[in-house]
Amino acid sequence: MKRIERSYSVKKKREALARINQVGIKDASRSLNIARGTLHDWTKQAEAIYGFTGNAASKTLKGQWRKEIFPCVSEVLTYMKDVRRLEQVLSTAGIIALMWKIQPEWMSSYLDGKETGALALERMVQQLANR
């Protein structure tokens, strides 16, 4: 039998958690027709589900963005916007020079942990530049 993938809204998850608190996971699973494992996972995520401030019809708990590696990303983005606004050439080398200027300690520690330091640094800057 093929497994059916289902997704549930945050509202439905909250209702299920309330039902679990009333009757337990096993009975809630039967009455709601949701797998016990799924309900068990939701009880582990209860704090995040109740704390979610987005749309209750959403199927996921949004805001799970990739964390930035470089500590001063906002300054780099401002620099990139300024260069573009002045219609000048925005280069990877220029961004790297700015990063060395504002965070030299971080840059040297980042490069120490990399075999191909310059290449890794260029890749990181190019990902930032794709914004």
C-alpha positions as CSV (number, residue, x, y, z in Angstrom):
1,M,0.0,0.0,0.0
2,K,1.4,3.4,-1.0
3,R,2.0,5.9,1.8
4,I,-0.2,9.0,1.5
5,E,1.6,12.3,2.2
6,R,-0.6,14.7,4.1
7,S,-0.1,18.2,5.3
8,Y,-2.0,19.9,8.1
9,S,-2.6,23.6,8.8
10,V,-1.3,25.2,12.0
11,K,-5.0,25.6,13.1
12,K,-5.6,21.8,12.7
13,K,-2.4,21.1,14.6
14,R,-3.5,23.3,17.5
15,E,-6.9,21.6,17.5
16,A,-5.2,18.2,17.6
17,L,-2.9,19.3,20.5
18,A,-6.0,20.4,22.5
19,R,-7.7,17.1,21.8
20,I,-4.5,15.2,22.9
21,N,-4.6,17.1,26.2
22,Q,-8.2,16.0,26.7
23,V,-8.1,12.3,25.7
24,G,-4.5,11.3,25.0
25,I,-2.6,10.5,21.8
26,K,-4.1,7.1,21.1
27,D,-7.7,8.2,21.3
28,A,-7.0,11.5,19.5
29,S,-5.3,9.6,16.7
30,R,-8.4,7.4,16.2
31,S,-10.9,10.3,16.4
32,L,-8.9,12.6,14.1
33,N,-7.7,9.9,11.7
34,I,-4.1,11.2,12.1
35,A,-1.2,8.8,12.6
36,R,0.0,8.5,16.2
37,G,3.6,9.3,15.2
38,T,2.5,12.5,13.6
39,L,0.6,13.5,16.8
40,H,3.6,12.6,18.9
41,D,5.8,14.8,16.8
42,W,3.4,17.7,17.2
43,T,3.5,17.3,21.0
44,K,7.2,17.7,20.8
45,Q,6.7,20.8,18.7
46,A,3.8,22.2,20.8
47,E,5.7,25.3,21.9
48,A,6.5,26.3,18.3
49,I,3.0,25.5,17.1
50,Y,1.3,27.5,19.8
51,G,3.9,30.3,19.5
52,F,3.5,30.6,15.7
53,T,2.2,34.1,14.8
54,G,1.6,33.7,11.1
55,N,-1.5,32.7,9.2
56,A,-3.3,29.7,10.9
57,A,-4.0,28.2,7.5
58,S,-0.3,27.9,6.8
59,K,1.0,24.4,6.4
60,T,4.4,25.0,7.8
61,L,6.0,26.9,10.7
62,K,7.6,29.6,8.6
63,G,10.7,31.5,9.6
64,Q,13.2,28.6,9.3
65,W,15.6,30.6,7.2
66,R,19.2,29.8,6.6
67,K,21.3,31.5,9.1
68,E,23.9,33.9,7.7
69,I,27.5,33.0,8.2
70,F,29.0,36.5,8.1
71,P,28.1,38.7,11.1
72,C,27.6,42.0,9.3
73,V,25.5,41.0,6.3
74,S,23.4,44.2,6.5
75,E,26.5,46.3,6.0
76,V,27.5,44.3,3.0
77,L,24.0,44.5,1.5
78,T,24.0,48.3,2.0
79,Y,27.3,48.5,0.3
80,M,26.0,46.4,-2.6
81,K,22.9,48.6,-3.0
82,D,25.0,51.8,-2.9
83,V,27.4,50.5,-5.6
84,R,24.4,49.4,-7.8
85,R,22.7,52.7,-7.2
86,L,25.8,54.6,-8.4
87,E,25.8,52.3,-11.5
88,Q,29.3,51.1,-10.7
89,V,30.7,47.6,-11.2
90,L,29.9,45.4,-8.3
91,S,32.7,42.8,-8.0
92,T,33.4,39.9,-5.7
93,A,36.8,41.4,-4.9
94,G,35.2,44.7,-3.9
95,I,32.8,42.9,-1.5
96,I,35.6,40.8,0.0
97,A,37.7,44.0,0.5
98,L,34.8,45.5,2.4
99,M,34.4,42.4,4.5
100,W,38.1,42.5,5.4
101,K,37.7,46.1,6.4
102,I,34.8,45.7,8.7
103,Q,35.5,42.2,10.2
104,P,39.2,41.3,9.8
105,E,39.2,38.9,12.8
106,W,36.2,37.0,11.5
107,M,37.6,36.8,8.0
108,S,40.9,35.3,9.2
109,S,39.2,32.8,11.5
110,Y,36.9,31.8,8.6
111,L,39.8,31.2,6.2
112,D,41.8,29.2,8.8
113,G,39.1,26.5,8.8
114,K,39.0,26.1,5.0
115,E,41.3,24.2,2.7
116,T,40.4,26.3,-0.2
117,G,39.9,29.5,1.7
118,A,39.8,32.0,-1.2
119,L,37.4,29.8,-3.2
120,A,35.1,29.3,-0.2
121,L,35.1,33.0,0.5
122,E,34.2,33.8,-3.1
123,R,31.4,31.3,-3.0
124,M,30.0,32.9,0.2
125,V,30.2,36.4,-1.3
126,Q,28.5,35.3,-4.6
127,Q,25.6,33.8,-2.6
128,L,25.2,37.2,-0.9
129,A,25.4,39.0,-4.2
130,N,22.5,36.9,-5.6
131,R,20.1,39.0,-3.5
